[in-house]
Amino acid sequence: MSAKKSDGKTVTVQQTGSPVRREPSQRQTLIGLGLNKMRRTRTLERLARHSDETERNPG
């Protein structure tokens, strides 16, 4: 197992709506993020690749 280096940047996401009438792919995304129940909050590390792209192409 390799250790991933964290740059300390995080993003917090919270599920505010019910997943009942969502498409199956959206429900799977919520489950993958650990947001399978109402009002759950997760703090996730930002990927370095995404951060690099955002800095090059703001907005």
N, C-alpha and C positions, 0 to 999 in steps of 0.2 A: 504494500500500500504506500502510495506517495503522499507526502504532506503538501497541501496547497498553501501558498503564501498569501496572506490576507493583507490588503492595503488599508484596512480599517474603514472602508466605505460600506455603508449598509443602506437598505431601503426597508421600510416597514409597510406591510400591506394588511388590510383588514377587510374581511368579507362583510358587506353590509346588506346584501340582498339574498333572498332564498334561491337555492340552486334548482328548485322544483321544475321550472319551465325553461331551463337552459338546454342547449344542445348537448349531446353526449360528449363532444370534444371539450366543451367548456367545463362540464362537470369533472372530467378527468384532469383538466388543468388545475381546478380548485383542489382536488384530492391530492394531486402531486405536490402542491404548495402547502399542504396540511391545513387547508381551509374548507374542510368538508362539513362544517357546522356553522350556523349563524354566529356572528360577533367574534369569530376567532381572529387573532392577530398573529402575524409571523414577522420576524425581522430576518431578512435575508442578506447575504453578502452580495455586493455587486460584482459581476464578472469583469475582469480587467479588460477583456476584449470589448465589451459594451462601453465601458468608460472611455476607452481610446477612441471609439467611433463617435461618441457624443462630443468629445473635445474637438475632433476634426470637423464635425458637421453640426454645429449648434442649431437648435430650433427645429 
